[in-house]
């Protein structure tokens, strides 16, 4: 058992962080893609289509009828979510401003859990675990953040 534990300890954190970064970025990116038209990039299969991005016809009704966030108009919430679900996953995937981006998506996860889908805590718990790992430990060596930190040390 001790040998197995020692073997597990040899898994590089950079690999763990990269898997967490890729996985959580894909979740939020795919959600963002459901809210826009004109921009289609699939992180998994690598397809790319670029037009003028704009909110899909279903985005605002989704925030009007299903999501119903307090204090935010459906228009503002739809635009904000579409923007955040594209910007922060891209930054996390690149490993740029990773801790900040992970905190932003963690806040978004908490809003979704509290106000939108409170029964989805198992899924949101997995998201939160990935995001908390990135906030607390950083993006690992395979990141722009790491290159910047090395440059300034």
Backbone bond lengths (Angstrom), bond angles and torsions (degrees), N, CA, C in turn:
res aa  C-N    CA-C-N  psi(-1)  N-CA   C-N-CA  omega(-1)  CA-C   N-CA-C  phi
1 X - - - 1.444 - - 1.520 110.60 -
2 X 1.305 117.68 -40.73 1.463 121.59 179.88 1.529 110.85 -60.85
3 X 1.346 116.54 -38.95 1.464 120.13 178.75 1.527 111.10 -65.32
4 X 1.314 116.14 -39.68 1.463 119.94 178.68 1.531 110.42 -64.04
5 X 1.320 115.50 -40.90 1.467 119.66 178.79 1.521 110.11 -64.83
6 X 1.306 117.41 -43.51 1.470 121.15 178.46 1.523 111.05 -62.40
7 X 1.312 116.67 -38.67 1.464 120.85 177.84 1.531 110.14 -63.77
8 X 1.322 116.82 -42.48 1.464 121.16 178.35 1.529 111.07 -63.40
9 X 1.315 117.19 -35.41 1.465 121.34 179.52 1.521 112.16 -66.21
10 X 1.320 117.49 -17.07 1.471 121.46 -179.29 1.528 112.66 -83.06
11 X 1.318 117.18 -6.91 1.468 119.46 177.11 1.532 106.66 -65.99
12 X 1.314 117.38 120.07 1.473 118.77 -177.14 1.523 111.95 -66.93
13 X 1.323 115.02 137.38 1.462 119.28 178.09 1.521 111.11 -57.93
14 X 1.309 117.79 -35.20 1.467 120.45 -179.42 1.526 111.76 -59.13
15 X 1.324 117.31 -34.79 1.464 120.66 176.39 1.529 110.63 -69.19
16 X 1.319 116.32 -44.86 1.468 121.24 178.57 1.530 109.40 -60.41
17 X 1.323 116.55 -46.61 1.464 121.01 -178.77 1.523 111.05 -64.14
18 X 1.334 117.36 -40.62 1.463 119.30 -179.79 1.529 110.57 -64.69
19 X 1.324 117.60 -42.25 1.470 120.46 177.96 1.531 109.60 -62.64
20 X 1.324 117.24 -43.12 1.468 120.29 178.22 1.528 110.40 -63.27
21 X 1.333 117.21 -43.98 1.468 120.83 -179.97 1.522 111.51 -62.38
22 X 1.318 116.81 -48.11 1.467 120.68 -178.97 1.524 110.72 -63.14
23 X 1.313 116.55 -45.27 1.471 121.01 -175.79 1.518 112.02 -64.49
24 X 1.325 116.72 -48.95 1.463 118.62 -176.90 1.521 110.70 -71.56
25 X 1.328 117.15 -33.36 1.469 120.06 176.36 1.525 110.33 -62.77
26 X 1.317 116.80 -41.96 1.468 120.96 -179.63 1.518 111.35 -63.67
27 X 1.326 117.79 -40.24 1.472 121.24 -179.97 1.525 110.50 -59.90
28 X 1.328 116.42 -51.58 1.457 119.73 -176.23 1.529 111.80 -73.08
29 X 1.340 117.20 -37.04 1.465 119.68 178.43 1.528 110.65 -61.05
30 X 1.336 116.42 -46.21 1.468 119.99 -179.55 1.536 110.56 -62.37
31 X 1.309 117.22 -37.17 1.461 120.25 176.37 1.524 110.26 -65.58
32 X 1.308 116.82 -42.50 1.461 120.31 177.56 1.514 112.43 -62.73
33 X 1.321 117.20 -35.68 1.463 121.44 -179.95 1.529 111.87 -63.85
34 X 1.333 117.86 -26.06 1.463 120.42 178.37 1.525 111.94 -73.67
35 X 1.333 116.50 -13.85 1.462 121.11 -176.15 1.521 113.52 -101.62
36 X 1.326 118.07 -7.84 1.469 120.25 -177.09 1.524 111.09 -128.28
37 X 1.311 113.73 159.86 1.465 122.09 171.45 1.521 106.76 -127.34
38 X 1.314 116.22 151.89 1.451 120.67 177.12 1.513 113.93 97.14
39 X 1.325 117.98 -11.88 1.456 122.38 177.69 1.520 106.75 -132.60
40 X 1.304 116.98 115.96 1.462 119.89 179.89 1.520 109.06 -136.15
41 X 1.312 115.19 107.84 1.456 122.11 174.75 1.513 106.78 -129.31
42 X 1.306 117.12 119.17 1.456 121.17 178.23 1.516 108.01 -98.42
43 X 1.337 116.87 114.47 1.464 121.83 -177.63 1.520 112.21 -65.39
44 X 1.318 117.04 -23.97 1.463 120.25 -175.76 1.519 111.72 -85.71
45 X 1.339 117.28 -54.16 1.468 117.58 -176.07 1.530 113.59 -97.36
46 X 1.330 117.81 -1.50 1.449 121.23 172.74 1.517 115.86 78.30
47 X 1.338 119.19 13.73 1.456 119.71 178.24 1.520 109.44 -74.54
48 X 1.319 115.74 149.97 1.456 121.66 -175.04 1.518 110.01 -143.46
49 X 1.315 116.67 128.64 1.466 122.07 175.92 1.521 106.14 -142.92
50 X 1.316 116.75 125.80 1.452 119.54 -177.11 1.515 110.60 -124.15
51 X 1.300 115.06 124.26 1.450 123.12 172.04 1.522 105.96 -132.66
52 X 1.301 117.35 -159.84 1.462 120.38 175.67 1.522 107.46 -84.25
53 X 1.342 117.51 110.94 1.464 118.76 -177.17 1.532 111.57 -68.38
54 X 1.315 115.31 138.85 1.451 122.13 175.40 1.523 108.33 -153.53
55 X 1.315 116.17 161.10 1.465 119.94 179.46 1.521 110.17 -61.67
56 X 1.307 115.27 141.12 1.463 119.68 175.44 1.526 108.71 -72.52
57 X 1.313 115.90 161.24 1.468 121.21 -179.34 1.525 111.93 -62.73
58 X 1.316 116.95 -24.76 1.468 120.02 -176.93 1.526 113.92 -90.44
59 X 1.328 118.61 -8.44 1.465 120.82 -173.10 1.525 112.68 -65.71
60 X 1.311 117.83 -52.76 1.469 119.69 -177.46 1.529 111.29 -66.86
61 X 1.339 119.80 -43.65 1.471 118.00 174.75 1.537 113.11 -58.93
62 X 1.303 117.43 -32.46 1.467 120.75 177.19 1.528 110.33 -60.90
63 X 1.345 116.59 -43.50 1.463 120.36 179.63 1.525 111.67 -78.00
64 X 1.327 117.51 -20.63 1.469 121.28 177.31 1.524 110.90 -79.10
65 X 1.330 116.54 -44.67 1.460 120.87 -170.87 1.523 114.90 -97.91
66 X 1.328 117.66 -36.57 1.459 119.35 -173.11 1.529 113.43 -106.50
67 X 1.314 117.60 -48.92 1.464 120.10 -173.03 1.525 112.79 -78.76
68 X 1.329 118.53 -43.94 1.464 124.48 173.33 1.530 113.51 43.62
69 X 1.316 116.94 63.84 1.461 120.91 179.21 1.520 110.40 -76.44
70 X 1.334 117.44 139.32 1.462 119.41 177.35 1.531 110.17 -73.86
71 X 1.304 115.92 149.99 1.473 124.54 173.81 1.523 115.15 72.67
72 X 1.325 119.22 -8.95 1.462 121.59 179.86 1.520 109.99 -120.23
73 X 1.321 115.93 136.71 1.456 118.75 174.33 1.529 108.47 -68.96
74 X 1.325 118.17 151.59 1.466 120.10 177.92 1.531 112.64 -57.43
75 X 1.336 117.14 -34.84 1.464 120.65 179.57 1.526 111.18 -65.18
76 X 1.325 115.87 -48.05 1.464 120.30 179.97 1.532 110.67 -65.13
77 X 1.315 116.80 -42.65 1.461 121.03 -179.66 1.537 111.08 -63.58
78 X 1.327 117.53 -42.16 1.468 120.90 -179.43 1.520 110.83 -65.17
79 X 1.332 116.96 -46.24 1.462 120.33 178.67 1.540 110.90 -64.15
80 X 1.324 116.04 -44.95 1.467 120.15 -179.50 1.515 112.41 -62.77
81 X 1.326 116.88 -44.10 1.467 120.46 179.87 1.524 111.19 -65.64
82 X 1.330 117.11 -43.56 1.471 120.41 179.83 1.530 110.17 -61.51
83 X 1.324 116.90 -42.45 1.467 121.02 178.48 1.526 110.66 -64.31
84 X 1.339 116.26 -50.93 1.467 121.00 -176.90 1.526 111.96 -63.08
85 X 1.342 116.87 -38.34 1.464 120.61 -177.65 1.529 112.51 -75.22
86 X 1.310 117.16 -4.13 1.464 120.36 172.45 1.528 111.50 -108.15
87 X 1.322 117.28 -44.05 1.463 120.40 -177.17 1.529 112.43 -66.98
88 X 1.318 117.37 -55.73 1.461 120.23 -172.89 1.535 113.30 -65.92
89 X 1.332 119.74 -40.35 1.468 118.22 174.96 1.529 112.73 -62.24
90 X 1.319 116.54 -38.12 1.464 119.45 178.17 1.530 110.42 -63.29
91 X 1.324 117.04 -45.49 1.463 120.42 177.73 1.527 111.65 -61.90
92 X 1.331 116.81 -42.57 1.464 120.37 179.10 1.520 110.88 -63.80
93 X 1.309 116.98 -43.26 1.457 120.26 179.56 1.528 111.17 -60.72
94 X 1.324 116.57 -41.32 1.463 120.82 177.75 1.528 112.36 -73.99
95 X 1.310 116.59 -19.41 1.455 120.07 -175.33 1.515 110.48 74.26
96 X 1.327 116.66 40.21 1.460 123.03 -179.29 1.530 108.16 -121.11
97 X 1.329 116.49 123.86 1.467 121.10 -174.61 1.529 109.25 54.85
98 X 1.317 115.22 42.07 1.465 121.45 -172.17 1.516 112.86 -62.23
99 X 1.319 117.10 -48.86 1.467 119.21 -177.24 1.532 110.69 -62.93
100 X 1.317 117.54 -43.96 1.467 121.71 177.88 1.524 110.79 -61.03
101 X 1.322 116.53 -46.98 1.470 120.98 -178.78 1.522 111.26 -64.45
102 X 1.331 116.57 -40.51 1.465 120.20 178.19 1.526 110.67 -65.07
103 X 1.337 117.17 -38.62 1.467 120.06 176.26 1.527 110.98 -63.00
104 X 1.325 116.58 -41.52 1.472 120.28 178.86 1.524 110.77 -61.84
105 X 1.332 117.10 -44.50 1.468 119.98 179.68 1.526 111.64 -71.74
106 X 1.328 117.02 -29.06 1.466 119.94 175.06 1.528 109.55 -65.99
107 X 1.332 117.07 -42.43 1.473 120.49 176.49 1.527 110.13 -61.82
108 X 1.319 116.29 -41.75 1.460 120.45 178.43 1.531 110.54 -63.16
109 X 1.316 116.38 -41.32 1.467 121.54 177.42 1.527 110.77 -59.91
110 X 1.328 116.45 -43.60 1.464 120.17 179.05 1.532 111.53 -63.36
111 X 1.326 116.84 -40.92 1.471 120.29 177.31 1.527 109.97 -62.42
112 X 1.324 116.71 -44.93 1.466 120.62 179.18 1.527 110.14 -60.93
113 X 1.328 116.77 -44.64 1.464 121.01 -178.45 1.531 111.35 -65.03
114 X 1.328 116.97 -44.95 1.467 120.51 -174.75 1.524 112.38 -75.29
115 X 1.342 117.35 -44.48 1.457 120.33 -169.82 1.523 115.55 -104.15
116 X 1.322 118.52 -21.54 1.459 119.83 -171.84 1.521 112.04 -110.76
117 X 1.317 116.74 -59.31 1.469 121.18 -176.44 1.531 110.51 -127.99
118 X 1.332 117.86 73.97 1.468 119.56 -177.05 1.530 114.33 -65.75
119 X 1.316 117.87 -19.98 1.464 119.89 179.18 1.524 112.65 -86.41
120 X 1.311 117.79 -0.78 1.466 121.22 -177.99 1.528 111.86 -95.43
121 X 1.334 117.02 26.67 1.469 120.16 -176.94 1.522 114.23 -59.28
122 X 1.352 121.63 -30.18 1.470 117.53 176.36 1.531 112.10 -63.27
123 X 1.312 117.04 -43.36 1.469 120.45 178.25 1.522 110.68 -67.08
124 X 1.316 116.52 -47.43 1.459 120.21 -178.66 1.524 111.63 -66.18
125 X 1.311 116.82 -28.90 1.472 120.18 175.58 1.521 111.63 -65.30
126 X 1.323 116.78 -38.98 1.469 120.50 176.85 1.525 109.97 -65.17
127 X 1.340 116.15 -44.59 1.470 119.54 177.23 1.524 110.07 -58.79
128 X 1.331 116.06 -47.20 1.469 120.77 -178.31 1.526 110.91 -61.44
129 X 1.331 117.47 -38.16 1.466 120.24 179.59 1.526 111.17 -62.75
130 X 1.330 116.89 -45.47 1.476 120.60 177.07 1.519 110.69 -61.22
131 X 1.318 116.46 -45.44 1.458 120.84 -177.31 1.525 111.71 -68.13
132 X 1.321 117.45 -40.80 1.467 120.54 177.59 1.527 111.38 -64.79
133 X 1.318 117.24 -37.02 1.464 120.96 175.49 1.522 109.92 -58.42
134 X 1.325 116.62 -46.22 1.465 120.95 -178.77 1.525 111.77 -68.66
135 X 1.328 117.27 -37.96 1.463 120.33 177.86 1.524 110.18 -65.28
136 X 1.313 116.60 -45.70 1.468 119.76 -173.62 1.525 113.77 -79.56
137 X 1.328 118.13 -35.02 1.462 120.60 -173.54 1.529 113.81 -111.18
138 X 1.315 117.16 -13.77 1.461 120.28 179.98 1.518 112.41 87.42
139 X 1.340 116.13 -178.81 1.461 121.37 -171.67 1.519 115.40 -84.30
140 X 1.312 118.42 -8.61 1.462 120.44 -176.90 1.520 111.51 86.92
141 X 1.326 115.28 -178.63 1.466 120.90 -175.12 1.519 114.05 -72.41
142 X 1.333 117.44 -25.11 1.457 120.97 -178.09 1.526 109.71 -85.91
143 X 1.330 116.16 61.76 1.461 120.06 -174.41 1.523 110.67 -154.52
144 X 1.310 114.40 156.76 1.463 119.98 174.62 1.529 109.74 -69.11
145 X 1.322 117.47 -35.80 1.467 120.42 176.89 1.527 111.08 -55.27
146 X 1.325 116.73 -42.24 1.462 121.04 -179.95 1.532 110.33 -64.41
147 X 1.333 117.29 -42.62 1.464 120.79 178.70 1.529 111.39 -63.05
148 X 1.321 116.33 -40.87 1.466 120.45 178.26 1.525 110.11 -64.48
149 X 1.318 117.05 -45.31 1.463 121.52 179.88 1.532 110.93 -61.09
150 X 1.318 117.13 -42.16 1.475 120.77 178.18 1.522 110.99 -63.03
151 X 1.312 116.85 -38.93 1.464 121.58 -178.75 1.529 111.14 -63.40
152 X 1.339 117.39 -36.34 1.449 121.26 -175.46 1.520 114.04 -95.33
153 X 1.322 117.75 3.19 1.482 119.60 178.40 1.498 110.67 -86.18
